[in-house]
Amino acid sequence: MITHETLQKIDTHWAVMAVGNEKFRQSILQFSKAKLVENAVGEQLALHLDDYFDDEDALRRLAMAYEMVAIEGMQDFINHTDNDELQDQFLAGSRRAFEIYRVLENPKNDDLKFIFHLLHLSALAYCGDCWTDLKHIYDDYSDKIDNLSPDKITEWDQRILFNLFDCWVSLFKKNSWQDLTNITTAITILRDEQDQYENDYLMTDSNNENQAKSMRLMSLYHWAKATELLSLYTLQGEPADIKSQLDRHFKLAIKISGDVGDAQLEILLRWLHASAEQMVNGSIWWIARTINSKATQFISHLANQAKPLLELLPPQKIAVKELGLLDPAKTAVVVDMPTSGGKTLLAQFKILQAVNNFGETKGWVAYIAPTKALVAQITRRLRKDFSPIGIKVEKLSGAIEIDILEEDLLSDAKSFDILVATPEKMQLVLRNHKINRPLSLLVMDEAHNIEDENRGLRIELLLATVKQHYQSQANFLLLMPYVENARTLSRWLAHDRDAGLAISLSTSPWQPNERIVGLVKKQVSGSDWTINYQTLVTNPNTIHLKGNHQVGETRPIRVPQSSANLSKIVAGCGKVFASRGTSIVIAKTKPNAWSLARVLSNNMDDLNNIPPQIQLVQDYLKVEVSPEFELVEMLNKGIGVHHSGLSEEIKSLMEWLVEEEALKVLCATTTIAQGINFPVSSVFLQSIEYPYGKKMTYREFWNLAGRAGRVGQDNVGVVGIACDTAEKERELIDYVKESTGDLTSRLIAILKSLEESGKLNDLESMMYAPQWEDFRCYIAHLLNEKKELQATLNEMDRMLSNTFGYSELKSINPRLSEQLLETTKKYTESIAKNMGNVARADMTGFSVESIKKAMKEIDQLEYKLTTSDWMPDSLFGSSESKLPDLFSVLFKIDQLNFSHDDEQGRKRTRMADIAQAWIEGETIQDIAATFFDGSGSNEISKVYNAIYGKLANGGTWGLSALSRISGIDFDTLSDEQKRQLNLMPAMLYHGVKSEESVLMRMNSVPRSFAETLGNKFKQQVENRNVATARQYLNNLLDSDWDSVTSHSQYLSGGDCKKVWHILSGEAESQL
């Protein structure tokens, strides 16, 4: 395993120190980094270095020195000796040597030298855990590689060598199944050609020469056999004894080449032997040996995809093989890994371990993601990978209520194995015991959100709830980047201290790619202006190149220098760097994001050929939003937009376009840092602040910055932060130097804030402040579970110890923990006076205080609500609807977060009217024109914000809660009335008006076609639920989709089916 300590140790090895003093060696390394950046982004960024150093010979000498360091440990690595120090030295030396050799000139004009150089470089990359950097190297030399044809070569040994070169290029690249299959074909052809070429090759007058040639051929034959075996193992996981067979053939090939005095071949074979060892170590088949049958099925599926996944990234390999990710004795595992380091695949292995252990218990896995967009993305990924092996994946809507269709889903033991949801939704499911099956594993993605100011306490209390109710059966897997106290977290969640496991790799030497982080500033020259890039010293370390470097040409955005503000600067950067892959340009607000997209649209040309992926999304937008929607035209230029003022479906399609490499620039807001899960080439930020002035935490910034650079494609990711004043420059220089630090409980943070403001002595009254709302809900839940005050008080200390904050507080500040305990007991005593309200709070997710407020407001209505008032037809379709009055109640409940709506006088009736229009099927464009006085992008964003930010969250949650506490006697209702009442929030969430259309929307059918398709589903299927709806959709023929979309001017049936495939994750679209 390569560590920073190992790398530092080899820097003092005698071979390295012999190159020169430390300052000289640092200059060489800095020179290699500068060459790397210049090779990667030289077309976009003109480097002007303060410290000029140019000595290619020094580079080569230092690379050779590090290679000597590696060779010292090579045999220990290959032979698996007990000398771990030398094995680590081999890996670290290989890494350092590769990092320098990769920037040296390749001998392109000599075919043989080129072959040996490239194979040697590739072997170093594998041995140094840098193989993800190889793809772009091979892309750079693709023309040269393609022109190296063995067909024109008649010398038998050269013919073998050229063919083996082709084979190893395929092994190193692993682009496709077919490429690897061709290796076996190539070796078979060589065997067939042996009779044709061998005799002529050996026909010389000298016996000594014949003997030397014979031995060279024997060496090459053993190499060829090892190559064939390695390719078979890479594809199929066989033969099982691959390592011993590779050892045999490589050792014979090495010995023979050494005996014949062919030092060049001998050295290359030694490196290829070591790299073959690394390939096997990282192979998914080698990992499969230690897991289970489900995992083997899963791996077979991954290996047989069009783009096969055959090898684990280095941190994935370390987590599974060396650090015990799948150790069954570890009940709580916290994985701290670099952004884009492959955490999801590790979660999948852990899930398969849990599923394999279900047995007769019919257990289930909870997968929690912080945002609805990420829930959708994770669901698509899991379905695509797990459906072929019979594992069922379902997701819950983001609404903070459980509708009747979700009730049906949760109560059916056969409906799902994995359930994906937001923390708020999963908390409601678990606290109300909606699933009568054992929870086997809880996976929490982006778990660093436990310290988030708004949601952190809620997430912590969700984990505490699982500890409280499910710890005897449930294991935990937390995934996060850049957390220094992962061990503390794992011990908190584990069944006992020894059962916790922290896998901390965020700060390991391996990163998805190199990265530069810097300031982007306007440089004025007369009436013209340019953008300067200044790299920064950061923590974690990134490449620092002293100097001011120019981004693109003069005036990258066509505006005078007086108008070149921060927005224009980041837009210019996005435009320039888009030529090397998708750039994300981050704005502070949604209107800023639209403005950035407009600036880019005015300064970028239309794509020469609009990719079919973009055409599909454009047609979808024309149907779902409007043909005049501004984003449609922007996509012609490869410009996308992604923020909370768009639907979850549109955001998902934007993410899909990035994954498909169809977008040039994606304009987004800072909130994307909490939800994206895809890599891009570059990231440029207008500001490090969220709206309302709150700064990104260091962890959030690095999580976003870590997306810059795509694994296996970009060897250098670029991050830029716009800057326009000296004061801001100083602030940003200090900002990126700060470490992410320990993850802190939000509970402790709140108490610390009270202490600093001198309010800790008044903790009893402060307990009723909004920041304590989630904590109060948790206490109500504990009391409702116990049903009896004294029993709750007696166990309060134990139950609070399930929280991360209280358990830590007992160790670091016993006095404060005691104060919190006593205050909590007093609060518990106060709410226990009305256990009915406690039960209502636990049932709805409201706090007791919100329950009291809601019931008071309902009592003050001028009429008594009846059952018919709550029926969807009356609530959403009647002129006598009570919806405006119900919204007047909701607006007074602070917990629902309606406080930022527009002026008080209009919001009550307008929100109700928007809800009715949404459910009646009015288009987004019409709703924008009716309620927001326009149909432009900003107005459409306001509609989506009203629907997805207000109605789909506070609206559905609030109406569901009010219906349960409004005095309706549920026992007197018919089953159909109960079903309609419980369906009401789902109709509001999805914007449709029937149960069948809700089922279509739950299965990702576009809203425009959900009613029509729902009606067909109702007519054709008797047993209707989420699973049968998905099966129905999967079985639809193209003609069925055509009949549904026949009224659409823009989206054909086939295209609608493709969109459904993308959004649902049921299958990969074929475009």
N, C-alpha and C positions, 0 to 999 in steps of 0.2 A: 504494500500500500504506500503510495507517494504522499508524504506529508511535507508541510513547510519546514519542519525540523530536519527531515532527510535532505531536502534541497539545500538548506543552509549548511548542512554538514559536508556535502560533496563540494560546495563552493570553496572549502578549505583543503580539498584533496591536493596532494603534491603536484599531480599532473595539471590541475587547473591553475594553481598558484605559479607554476613555472611559466605560464603565458605572460605574466606581468603583474604589477602591483594591483591592489584592489581598485584604485581609481581608474586605471587603464582598463581593467576587466569590465567595470561598470560602464565605461564609455563604449566598449564593444557591444555590451548587451543593449545599451540605449540605441546604438546604431542599428542593431538587428530589429528592435521594435519600430524604429522609424522606417526602415525598409519594409517591414510588414504592413504598416499603416499605408505607406505610399503605394505598395502593390495592391492593397485592398481598396483604397478610396482615393487614389491619386487623381482620378478623373473628376472627382467632386471636390477634393480638398487639396489646395496647393500648400505644401509645407514650407514654412520659413523658420528654420530652427535657429535658436540662439546659440547653441553649442554645436558647432559643425565638426563632425568626425566622419572620415571616409577611408576605411582601411579594410578591403575585402580579404586580404591575406590574414589579418588579425582575426577576422571572423572565422576563417577556415581553421586557424590554429586552435582557437578556443573550442570550436565544435569538435575537433579531433581529440582535444583534451578530455572533454566530457564523455566522448565515446570510449576513450581508454578507461575512464572511471567505470562506465557501464560494463565493459568487457571483463573487468576484474570479478564482477559478480554474476556473469552470464551463466557459467556452468552450475553455480549454486541454484540459480533460478530454474534452469532446465531440468536439473536432477532432483529438485525439491529437497535440498539438504536442510539441516536444522539451523543453518546460519541465516537467520532472518535479516540480519544487518546487511549482509552482502546481497541478498535478494532485493532488499529495498534500494540498495545502492545501484543495482542494475537498472531498476525501473526509473529511479530519479535521474541517473546519468543519461539514459535513453531519452527522457523527456527534454532535458537541457540541450542535448546534442541536436534533437529534432528541431527545437525552437530556433536554433541558429542555422542549421543546414537548410531549412525550408526557404530562407531568403537568399541563399546563394544561387548564382547562375547555374542553370542546368546545361550540360553539354549537348545541346540540340543537334549540332552538326556531326556528331559521331554516334551512330546508332547503338553500337555496343556499349559505349560509355553512358549513353542516355539510359539504356535498359538497366545497367548495373546501378546507376545513380538513383533512378526512380524506385527500383525495388528496395534498395538500401534505405532510402528516405522513408518509404512506406513501412518497412519493418521497424525502424526507429519510432515512427508514429504509434504503431501498435504496442510496442514494448513500453513506450512512455505514456500510455493511456491518452494519446492525442489523435486517435484514428478518426475522430469526427472532423478533423481539419483536412482530411485527405480529399474529400469530394471536390472542393474548390481547386485543389492542386491538380487533380486529374482533369477538371474542366479546363484549366489554363493550358494543359498540354494535350487536349483531346485531338487536335489536328495532327500533331506529331505521332501520337499513339495510333491513330487510325491509319496513318501512312506506313506504319511498320508492318509490312505484310511478309509472312514467311514463305509465301507461295513462289516468290522469285528466287529464293535461296536454295542452292543445290548442296552446299556443304551440310552433311547430316547433323553435326553437332550444333551448327548455327541454326539450322532449321528447328531442332529440338528447343534450343534456347529461346528463339523468338516465339515459338508456340507456348512455352511455359511462361514467358513474360505475359502473353495475352491472358493465360489462365489466372495468373496471380493478380493482374489488374482487375479481373472479375471478382476474385476472392476479396481483394481489398475494398472494392467499390460496393459490391453486393446490391447492385441496382435492381435486379429482377431475378425471378426464378429461372427464366430462360437463360440469362447470362451464366448462371452457375451450372445449369444443366449442360450447357455447351462445353464445360470443362471436361466432363466425362467423354463427350463426343470427340473433343480435340485429342485426348489421350488415346482413344480408340483408333483415331486416324493415324496417329504417330506409330502405333503398333502395326497397323496395316502397311505403313510406308517403310517400316524397318527393313524388310527384304529388298526393297527398291533402292534404298540409299546407303545402307550400312556397309555392304561389301565394297562399293566404290570408294567409300570414305576410308576404309582400312587397307586399300590396295596401295601400299607404298613399298619402296625397295628396302627400307630400314626396319628390322625387327624391333629395335628400340622405339622407333617412332610409332610403329603399329601398336606396341604394348602401351605406350603413353596414350595413344588415341583410344584404345580399347578401355583403358581405365577411366578416361574422361567420359566415355559413353556410359560406362557402368554407373558413374556418379550421377550423370544426368538421368539415367533410367530410374535410379532410386528416388531422385528428386521428383520425377514425373509420377511415380507411384504414390509418394507422400502427398503430392498435389491432388491426385485423384481421390485418395482417401479423405482428405480434408474437405474437398468439395461435397462428397457424399455425406459426410457427417454434418456439414453446415446445412444441407438441405433436409436430411432425414433423421439426424441424430444417431446414425449407425456408421461404423461398427461401435459397439459399446466400449471396446478396449482401444479406442482411438489413440489415446496418448502413448500407449506402449508400441503400437504399430508405427505411429509417426516417429517416435524415438528411434526405432529400429532402422527405418529407411533414411532418416536424416543423418544419423550417426554413421551409417555405412557410406552415404554420399560424401559426408565431410571427411571421413578417414581416407577415402579413395582419392578425393581431390587434393588432400594434403600430401598423400604418398606420391602423387604424380607431380607435385610442386606447383599446382594451380592455386596460388594464394588468393587471387581475386575471387574465384569461385568459392573457395573454402570459406572466406570471410562472409560472403553473401549468404551461403547456406547456413552458417551459424546464426546469422540474424533472422533468416526466414524460419529456422527451427524455433527460435525463441518467439517470433511473432505468431507462428502456428500454435504454440502453447498458449499464448494470450488469446487467440481466437477461440480455442476450445474452452478456455476458462470463462470467456464472456458469452459463449453460445447459449441461446435459450434452451437448447437440448441438454447441456451440461447442468443447467439450473433445474431442469425438469426432473432430473434423477432424484432430487432431494425433496420433491413436493408430493403430488398426489395425482390420481387418475384424471380429475377434472382439469388440473393444471396442464397435464399432457395433452388433453383434447384442445385446450385453449391455445397452447403453443403450436400445435399442428395447424390450427386455424390461422394464427398469425404468420406462420411460415409459408402458407399456401396462398396468401393474398397476392394481388397484382404487384403491390410493392411490399415484399415480404419483410417482416421484422424477424431477423435472425440472430441478433446480437444485442446484449444489454449495454447501455451506456456505462462508463466506468463507475459512477456513483451508485447506479442500480446494482451492478455486479458486487460492489463492496457491501452494500446494504444487505443483500441476500446471502452472499457467500461468507463474508468475513465478520459482519456485525450482528447477525442473528435475527434479521427481520421476521423470519418464519419460525423462530423458536417457540414451540407451543407453551413453554413455561412462562413466557412473557405476555402478561395480560394487558399491558398498556405500552404502546410503542409510539414515540414521538419522533417523526422524521423531519429533520431540519436540513433542507437540501436547496441548492441553487435554483433560482427561477429557471424554468425550461430544462431542469435536470432529469425529468421523467418520473415525477412523483406519482402520477396517475397509474402507470404500469405497476409500480410497487403496491399501490392500493389494490389493483386487480389481483395480484398474487395473494395478498392477504385475504381478500374476499373469497378467492377460490379455496383457500385453506379453511375458511369458515363454512362455506357451502359444503365442502367435502365432509365436514363434521356434523352437518345437520342430522343425518341419520333419520330416525323415526320422529325426531322432535319437531320437524317442520319449522325450523328456526328461520330467521330473516336477518338481513343486513340493512342498517340505516346509513345512507350516504348523505352528508350534509354539506351544502355549498352556500356561500354567503349571499349570492344574488340569484334572481330568477333567471338571468341570462346564463349564469354558470350552471345552474340546475339543468337548464335545457341542454347546454353543451355536454355536460357530464352524462346525461341520459342518452344522448345520441351516441357518444363514444362507447358507453357500456353496452347498449343494445347492439351496436354493430359488432362488437367483439364477443359478446356473451350469448346472443340469440342462437348462433350456429351450434352451440354446445348445450342448448336447452335450459339456460338460466334466464329467468324472467325478470325484466327490469321495468319498473313503473316510476312515474314521478307524480308528485302532488302539486297542485296549483299554488301560487304564491299567496293566495287569499288566507287570512288568518281566521279561518273557520273551516269546518269539515262538512261538506254538503252531502246529500243523500247518496250520490253516485260514488263519492269517495268512501262513504261509510260502507257501501256494498263491496268496494275494492278491498278495504282494510279487513273486512270480516271474512273474506274468502281465502282460506288457507292455500289455495292453489293459484291465486292470482299473481303473486310476485315472490321473488326471492330477495330482490334488492329494491329498496324504496329510496328515491332521491327527493330531497326537499330542502327548503330554507330552514334556518334554525327556528324561526318563529313558528312555522308550520309543524315541524317535528316536535317541538315542545308541546304543542296542543295535543298531538297524537299520543305522546308518551305520558303526559300528566293525566290524560283522561282514559288511559289504558284501552285504546281503541283497537289494539292488535292482541289477540289472545294466543300468541305464539311467542316462544322465547327469542329475545333479541340476542343474537350471537356476536355481532360486531357492529360498532359504531365508527364510521370513518368521517372525520371532519376535515374538509379541504379549507385551505387558507385560514388555518386555526389561529393565526396570529391576531385575527380580529377580536380575540378575547380581550384585548386591551382597547378596542375601539370605544370612543367616547359615547356614542349613541347606542351601540348594540352589544358592546363587550360584556356587560353584566348579564344580559339576557343569555348570551352564549355560555358563559361560565355557569349560570344556574341551570341551563339545559344539561350540561355535563354532570352537574351535581345531582340533578334529578335521576339521571341514569345510574349514577353511583348509589343513590338512595334505593332505587327500586329494582335494578337489574344487575348489580355488580357481581352477584354470585354466578351469573351466566354470560354476561356480556364482556367482550374485550374492546379495547379502544385503539384506534389508529389516528393520530393527529398529524396532518401534513402542513408544513409551513416553511417559509424562507427566513434566513437571517435571525435566528433566535439563539441566544447564548445560554439560556438556562433550561434547555430541553430536558435535561435529567430531572430537574425539580418538578417539571410538569408530568413526566412519566411516573414519578414516584407518587404524586398526588392521585393519579387515576388508577394506579395498579391495585390489585387485590391485597398485596403487601409490598413493602419497599423493594424487596429483591425481585419482584415480578415486573418492575418497570424497566424499560429499555429506551435509551436515547441514542438515535443515530444522527450525529451532527456532522454534516458535510458541506454546509453553506460556505464556510470559509476555507474549504480544502483547496489545494492547488488546482484541481480540475474545475473548470468553468465551461459552459457551453461554447464559449469563444472568448477571444480577447475583446476588450472594450475600451473605448475612449469616452471620457465624460468631460464636458467643458462648457464654457460660456459662449454664447453667440451674441455678438455685438455689432452695431452699425459702425462702419468706418467711413467718414465723410471725406471726399476729395473734390473740392470745388462744388459743382452742382451735382456731381455724381456720388454714388455710395456703393459700398460693398459690404459683405458680411464677413466678419473675422471670427475665427474659432480659436479659443484659448483653452488648452487642456488644463485640468485641475488635478491636484493631489487628493486622492480620495481614500476612504476607508469603507468598504474593502478596496484593495489595490486595483487600479486600472492603469493603462498605459499613460504616462505623462511625458509630453514632448514640449519642452520649453520653447516658446515663441508664439507669434500670432499668425495663424494660418488662414488663408482666404477660401471661403466657400463659394464655389462657382465663379461666374463672371460678374462684371459690373452690372448693377441693377438687375438682380435675379427676379425681382418683381418690378413691373413697369410703373413705378410711381416716383415722384421727385423725392429727394432725400428728406425734405421736411415732413413728408407723409409716411416715411419708413419707420413706423412704430414697432412695438414688440410683436404685434400680430403679423405685420408684414415680414419681420425678420424670420419668425419661425415658419411662416408660409414659404418664404424663399428657401429655407433649408429643406423643407419637405419636398419642394419641387426639384431641387438640385439632386438630393440623395435618392429620389424615387427611381432614378435610372438603374440602381443596383438592387431594387427590391422594395417592398411596401414600407413606407414611412408612416409613423403615427405622429400627427401634430396635435398637441394637447392645448386646448383653450380653457379658460377659467370658468366660463359660463356657457350655457346652450346657445344664446344669441351670438356669442363670440365664435363658437364652433361653426355656426352657419356663415358668419362673416369670413372666417378663414377659408371655408370651402368656396365661397364666392370669389375671393381674391385668387385662389388657386385656379378656379375655373376660368377666370379672365386672363390667366397667364400661362395656361397649359394647352397644348393642342389636343384635338380629338385623337383617340387611339386609331392607328391605321386600320386595324381589324378589330371590331368589337367582339370580345370572346363570348361564346354561347352562354357561359355562366352569367356574365353581366346582362346579356339580353334577357335571360330568364328572370333575373331579379327586377329589371326594368319593367317587364310585363306584369310581374306581381305587384309592383308599386302602382302601376297605372290602374289596376283593378282594385286594390285594397285602399289606396289613398286617393289618387287623382292622376289623370294623364298629364296635367300641368304641374305636378309635384316637382319642385326644383331639383330634387335628388336624382330624378330620372335623367335629366340633361347632364348633370354633373358626372354621372356614371359613364357617359360617352368619353370622358377624359380620364377615366380610371380613378375618380375621386369619390370616396364614400364618407358617410357621416354616422357617428355612433354616440348616442347619449340618452339620458333618461326621458327626453322628449320624443322618443320613438317607441314603437311597440316592441315587445320582446321578439316577435317574429322578424321584424326588420333588422333589429340588432343581430339576431342569429344569422340572418342572411349576409349581413356585412362581414361577420366573423368568418362565415363560410367562404366568401370571396377572398378574404385574406389568406385563408388556408389553401385556396386554389391558386394563389399567387396571381389573381386577376386584377387587384387594385394597385394603383400607384401610391396614393396617399389616403389615409383614413383620418378624418378630422373628428376629434373626440373631446370630451371634457375630463377633468382630473378624476372624476369618479370612476373612470375606466380602470384605474389602478386597483380597485377593489374587485374587479370582475373578469378581466380578460384572462384567457388561457391559451394564447397563441403567440408565437414569436414573429417579430417583424425585423426589418433590416436596421431601421433607425427610429429613434424617439426624440422629438423636439417639444419642449414645454414652454408655453408662453409665461407660465408662472408655476411656482411650487405650492401655491395656495389653492385651497378649495374656495367655492363661493362663500361669501361672508367673512373672508379674511383668515380662516383657519389654515395653518400650514399642514402639508403632508408630514406625517411622521417619517423619521429616517427609514423605518422598515417599509413603509408604503412606497417611498421614493425608490428604494433599491429593488423592491418587487416589480415596479414598473420599468425601471432602467434595465432590469435583468431580462426584459423581453427583447432588448435590442440585440439583434444577431441571431440568425437561425442556425440551429445545430446542423452541422454537415454542409452548410451552404455559405454562410458568411464567417470568415475567419476573424473579422473585426466588426463589432457592433458599435454604433455611434449614438451618443446621447448628448443633447444640447439643451441648455437652459438660457432663455433670453434674458438679457441684462441691458439696462440703459443708464444707470447711474453708478457713481463710484461707491456710494453707500450700499447699494444692492449687490455690487460686485464683492465687497468685503463680506457681506452677509452670506452670500452663496459659497464663497471660498471656505468659510467656516462650516457651513451646513454640510457639505459633502465630505468633510473630514470626520464628522461625528460617527461613532459606531452605533449600531442598532441597539445594542444593549440587551438587558434581560427583558423578558415579557412580564409585564406587571398586571396584576389583577385590577380590574376596574373598581372593585370594592375597596381595595387599599388606596387607589388613586382618589376616590371620592372622600374617604376619611382623611387622607393627607391634605386635600384641598380645604376641608373644613378646619383642620388643625391650623393650617397656614393663615386662614382668614379669621381665626379666633372664635369659631362657631361650634367647636367640638363640645363645649360644655352644654350646648343647647341641642344635643343630638336627638333627644326625644321629639322636639318640634321639627327639626330638620329632616327627620325620617319621612315626613309628609311631602317633601320637595319632589319635583318631577324626576330628578335623577335617581331617586330611590324606588320608583314605581315598580320596576322589575323585581326588586328585592321584596317589596311588599306582596307582590303576586306570589312569589315563591313561599313566603311565610303562610299566606292563606292556603296554598296548596298543601303544605305540611300539616296544617291544622285540620284541613278537610279530610286528609288521609287518615289521621289519627282519630278524628271525630270527638275527641275528648281533650279539654284544656290541660288538665294536670299531666296527662300522659305526654302531651306535646312539650310542655315546659320541662318535664323530667329528662326528655331526650333532645332538647334543643341544642345543647352543646355538641352532641354527637352528630346531629343532622346538619348543623352549620359547618361542622368539620368536613363535610362533603364538598364544600366550596373551596376553590383554590385560595381565595383571599383570606378567609377566616383561618384555614389551616396554616397558611404562612404567617398570619398575624399572631397566632399563638406562640410562634417561635421567635419572631422578631420584636414583638411589642405586646407582651402578655397583658399589660394594663389596658391597652386600647381594645384588645380582643374581649376582655372582661366587660368593658363598658359597652361594646357592641352587643354582647350577649344579653346583658341586663336590659338594654334599650329594646332589643328584639322581643324579649319576654314581655315587657310592658305593652308593646304594640300588640303582641299576640293576645294578651288578656283583654285589650280594648276591643279587638274585632270579634273575640269569642262571645261577646254579649249578643251577637246576632249570627248564629251559625247558618241561618238561611242565606244571608248575604255572602258568607264565606263559601258556601257551596255554589252559589251563583257565580261568584268570582272565579272559582276553580273551573267551572263548567265553560265559561265564556272566554277566559283569558284576561278579563278585566281585573283591575284592582278592586278591593272592597270599596274604596272611595269613589271609583268610577261607577260602580254598581249603585251606590247611594245616589249619586248625582243623576244617573240615568233614570232611576225609578222616581226620583223627585220630579224631573222634567216631564216624564210620562204622565204622572198624576196631575200635572198642571195643564195638560191639554184640555181643550174645551169639550172633549168627548171621550168616551171609553172605547179603546181599540177592540175590534171584534176579529174573529177568525177570518172572515171574508176580507177584511182590510189588508190582511197579510198575504192573501193569495196573489201569485204573480200577475194574473190577468187584471186584478183590481189595482195592484200596486204600480204596475208599469204600463197598463194600457187603458186606464179609466180616467175620465175627466174629473171624477170624484176621488182621485187617488190621495191617500194620506202621506205620500212620499215627501212633499215639501215640509210638512210638520215633523216627520220623523228626522229629516235632515236638520231641522232646527234643534232637535234634541242632540243629534250627533255632534253638531258644531260646538256644543257646550261641554263636551267631554274631551279634556285636554289630551288624554291618552291616545286619541285617534288622530292627532296631529293634523287637524284641518286649519290650524292657525294662520297659515300663510296664504289663504285664499284672498281673492280680491275684496272690494269694498263690502262692508257688512250688509248694506241694504239689498244687494242683488244675489248674494251667494246662496241663500237658502233655496229660493225657487229655481235659480239657474242650475244648481247642481242636480236637483231633482229632474229638471227638464232634460239636461244632458244625459242623465241615466236612462230616462225613457226613450230618448232618441237613439241612444246606443243600442238598447235592447230591441227596438223596433227595426233595426237594420239600416239606419241612415248611414251614409258614407261619412268618412272622416272629413272630407272636404266640405260636405253640407253642414256638419256639426260646427266646423270652424267658421263658416260663413254666417251661420245663424247666431252663434253664441260668442264669437270672438271677433266679429266685424272684419272678416277677411279670410282668405284661403291660402295665404303664403306660408312659407316654411315656419316662420315664427308662430303664426296662428295655429298651424297644424301641430307644432310642438306643444303649444298650450293645451290643445285637445288631448293629446296623448298623456300629457302630464296630469290633466284632470281625470282621465280615465284610469291610467295605470298607476299614477302617483296618489290619487285620492279615492276614486270609486273602487278600484280593485283592491285597495288596502283598507283604509278606514271605512269606506262605504260598505264593503261586503262584511267585514268584521263587525262593524257597528250594527248594521241591520240584523245580522244573524243573532247578535247578543240581545238586541232589543226584543226580538221575537220570542226569545226564551224567558225574558223577565217581565213581559208586558201584561201578564195576568191570564194568558190563554191556558185553558185546561187541556193539556195535551192528551189526557186519558179519554176525553170525549170526542176526539177527532177520529175520523175514518183513516184507514191506511193511506188512501189517495190524498187526503188533505195533508197528512203528515209529510207525505212525499213531496207534494207541491211546495209546502212551506219550507222544507229543507233544501229544495232545489233553487229557491229564490236567489240566494247569494251567488250560486254558480252561473245563473243567467246573467246577473249583473257583471260578474267577473269576465265572462267570455263574450258578452254582447250579442246574445241570441235568446230566443224565447220559447224553446221547447227542450224536453229532456233529451231527445235524440240528437238535436243540434249541439247541445252541450257535450254529449259523448263524442261527436265529431271534433269539436274544438279541443277537448281533452286529448284527442289523438292527433292534434296539430293540423287539422284541415283548415285552410284559409277561411276566415269569417264570411267572405262573400259567397262561398259555396256550401257553408255548413248547414243552412236550413234545407236547401234542396237535397243534399246528400243525406241529411238526417231523415227526411221524409221517405226516401227510398229505403233506407236502413229499417225504418219502422215497418214498412210494408213487407219487407223481405225476410226479416229476422225476428223470431218470437222472443228468444231469451237475450235481452239487450243489456249489456254492461260494457265496461271499458275494454275488457279482453275480447269479447265477441265483436265489438266495434272495430278493433284493430285487425282482427282476423278478416272481417268483412272488407275492410279497406285493402288489405293485402291481396285479397282474391279478386278485386275488381279488374275487369278487362279495360283496355284502352277505350273501347267503345262505351263502356259505362262512364268513364271519366268524361268522354266527349259529350254524352247526354247531359251531364251535370253542368258543364261549362258552355253549353250551346248559346246561352244568352250573352256570353262575354265577348267583347270585341277584341280583347287583347291576349287572353290566356287560354290556350287550347286545353283539351283534356289531358293530352300527354304532358304538357308543361305543368299543369296543376298537379299531376301525379309526381313529377320530378320535384316540385316544391315540397310536396308532402313527404317524399322520401328524405329530403334534406332536413326538414324541420323535425321529423319524428325519429330519425335515426334508424328507421326500419331497414333501409338498404342504402348502399352508396349509389348516388345518381350517376347515370351514364350519359355524359354530355359530349 
